[in-house]
């Protein structure tokens, strides 16, 4: 019985590069989704901080509840995504 044949030395050369090129769009899409989520979280934090500051500045008589609404634009990173906004409503009751 003859020994098994070995593949030629350069037969699989370049396979890793092709696999990387095939996976690159998925990596890019995942990075864009993570970036968009980070932008949304940052905008939500800005909107919450703005609403709290406005509610504390607008508090009036004791036992009065002040409700403030704020809206912050979110930059769209993903292609095809329309304008995004984060809306926050905060209520503060003066002691």
N, C-alpha and C positions, 0 to 999 in steps of 0.2 A: 504494500500500500504506500502511496506517495505521500510525503509530508504536506500539510496544508500550505497553500501559497500565501505569501505576505503581500499586502497591497503595496503598490509602488510608493516610494518615499514621499512624494508630493501629491498624492491622490486626494487628500482631504484638506489641503492647504487653502486657506481663505474661507472655510466654513464658518468660523467664529465671526468674521467680519459680516458675512451675509446674515447670520442670525442677529447680530447687533442692529443692522440696518432694518431688519424685519420688526424688531422689537422697539425701535426708536419712536415710532408714532405713538405707541402705547405709553412709553415713558413720558413723552411730551404731553400727552393728554392728561396723564395723572398729575404731572407737575402743574399744569394750568388749573386743574380742579382744586388742588391744594392751595394754589395762589388765590383763587376766587374765594374759597372758604375763609382764608386769612383776611382778605379784604372785607368780607361781610362781618367777621367778628370784630375787626377794628372799627368799622362803621357803627356797629351796634354799641360798642363801648363808648364811642364819641357821642352818639345820640342819647344814651343813658346819662352820661355825665352832664350833657347840656340840659336835659330835662330836669335833672335833680337840682342843678344850680339855679335854673329859672324858677322852679317851684319853691325853693328856699328863699329866693329873693322876693317872690310875690306873696309870701305868707302874710296873712292879715290878722284879724282879731282872733283871740283865743277860741279854740274849739272849731275854728273855721277850716274847712278842707279846701285846699287849692289843687286843682288838676291842671297839669301842663302837658301838652302834646308837642313832640318834636319829630322832625323827619330829616334824615341825612341821606345824601346820595352815595351810592356804592359804585366805585369804578368797575366797569365790566371788563373782565380779562378774557373770558371765553368768547370765541367768535360766535356771532349769531344771537348773543344774549342782549336783550333790550335794556332800557334804563332800569336800574334797580334802586330801590329806596328802602330804608329801614325806618319804621315808625315806632315811636315809644311814647307811652302815656305813663305819667308819674303823678301820684297824689301825695300831698304833704298836709298833715293836720298840725296846726299850731298848738303848742301845749297850753 
